Amino acid sequence: MSAYHTNEGVREEIDRLLRRNAKRQANLGIDSTEDELFRAAKLWESDLIEIAKLDPEYANSIHFSEDA
């Protein structure tokens, strides 16, 4: 079982990063510029790297679920 499911501190930090990305994505729309979309994608990659440092197994599971 991954640290996300067994360590409350890890779960809280990962949830904070996921909430930050959710807010960022919610602010994108059909009128978003290419630059805004690119920046949001790069910031998500950065957040995903931070998540992977905390729990590689969980990061891998959410990373691959994006493509589904």
C-alpha positions in Angstrom: 0.0 0.0 0.0 1.4 3.4 -0.9 2.4 6.1 1.5 -0.6 8.2 0.4 -2.8 5.6 2.0 -0.7 5.0 5.1 0.8 8.3 6.0 -1.4 11.2 6.9 1.3 13.8 6.4 2.1 12.5 2.9 -1.6 12.4 2.1 -2.2 16.0 3.2 0.7 17.3 1.1 -0.3 15.4 -2.0 -3.9 16.6 -1.5 -2.6 20.1 -1.3 -0.7 19.7 -4.6 -3.8 18.1 -6.2 -6.1 20.9 -5.0 -3.6 23.5 -6.4 -3.7 21.8 -9.8 -7.5 21.5 -9.7 -7.8 25.3 -9.2 -5.3 25.9 -11.9 -7.2 23.7 -14.4 -10.5 25.2 -13.4 -9.3 28.6 -14.3 -8.4 27.5 -17.9 -11.1 27.9 -20.5 -11.7 28.1 -24.2 -10.3 31.7 -24.1 -7.0 30.6 -22.5 -3.9 31.4 -24.5 -1.4 28.8 -25.7 1.0 30.3 -23.2 -1.5 29.9 -20.3 -2.1 26.3 -21.3 1.6 25.6 -21.6 2.3 27.2 -18.2 -0.5 25.2 -16.5 0.9 22.0 -18.0 4.5 22.8 -16.9 3.3 23.6 -13.4 1.4 20.3 -13.2 4.6 18.5 -14.3 6.4 20.2 -11.4 3.6 19.3 -9.0 3.7 15.7 -10.2 7.5 15.6 -9.6 6.8 16.7 -6.0 4.1 14.1 -5.6 6.6 11.4 -6.9 9.1 12.5 -4.2 6.5 11.8 -1.6 5.0 8.7 -3.0 6.3 7.3 -6.4 3.6 4.6 -6.6 0.7 7.1 -6.2 2.3 9.6 -8.6 2.6 6.8 -11.2 -1.0 5.8 -10.7 -2.4 9.3 -11.2 0.0 10.1 -14.0 -1.1 7.2 -16.2 -4.8 7.7 -15.4 -4.6 11.1 -17.1 -4.4 9.3 -20.5 -7.5 7.1 -19.9 
